[in-house]
Amino acid sequence: MTTTRIPQEERTRTMRLRLLEATVECIVERGYSGTSTTLVSERAGVSRGAQLHHFPTKIDLVVAAVEHVTQMRGAKLREKIADLAEASDQAAPSTPERITRLRRVLHLLAEHFTSPVFTAALELWVAARTDEALLAAVQPLEARVGRETHRLTVAALGADESRPGARELVQATLDLVRGLGLANSISDDAARRRRILDHWADVLDRELDSPQDVPDLLRSASPIDNADGTLT
């Protein structure tokens, strides 16, 4: 019987992915302070030496892990929004179709900001407040992901930021879903979140002028430029 050997590059990639996913799981379950590189390597089934070879420090590991999972979830969010755009016409303002679409977009964004990866990112933000080394690693990552999330939200809402007030409405939308994500980390806030998002969809419908072509805007919103195996 012939045994097929897995190429070294593929084995390395698989091992890195196990480490990154195990890291996020540990952060969500134990918090940043309760996560150690030893605990992560044990959960991932990877030797301590191999883990240190790829991620010499805890900061290297946790930042890469949160960035990697955020990138994956961001790609899925793009796909869902693109599918929603293809499944619905660009309806005129104040029509049931337009409001329904806005509500769906908002609920997709809220789903993104109530996911485990948001919980992990939140742990990093809080820890970085008093950890200068972690802050130095998290700030550029957060800035890059923040820009991409903003572009994606502009595309999803079909907003024209050249119009007065449109950019502020997009940013208010992101601030809203982030805040709801924070509330959800303390208790299940689904019913209240749904009411708030549905009301905000009505506000956006009134305040945003004629929607832009969403598929075109999605194509112009470039994904985050990340290295392989490498946050909102």
PEDA-V377774 format. One line per field, one symbol per residue. ss: DSSP state (2 for helix, 1 for strand, 0 for the rest). phi: phi as a letter, one per 30 degrees, with the letter a starting at -180 (. if undefined). A space follows every 50 residues. Layout:
ss = ???
phi = ???
This chain:
ss = 00000002222222222222222222222200000022222222000222 22220002222222222222222222222222222220000000022222 22222222222220022222222222220002222222222222222222 22222220000000022222222222222222220000022222222222 22222220000002222222000000000000
phi = .dcdddeeddddddddddddddddeddddcidddcbddddddddicdddd ddddbdbddedddddddddddddddddedddddddddbddddeicedddd dddddddddddddcdeddddddddedddecbdddddddeddddddddddd dddedddidcdddeiddddddddddddddddddddcadcddddddddddd ddddddcddeddddeddddddddddcddic..
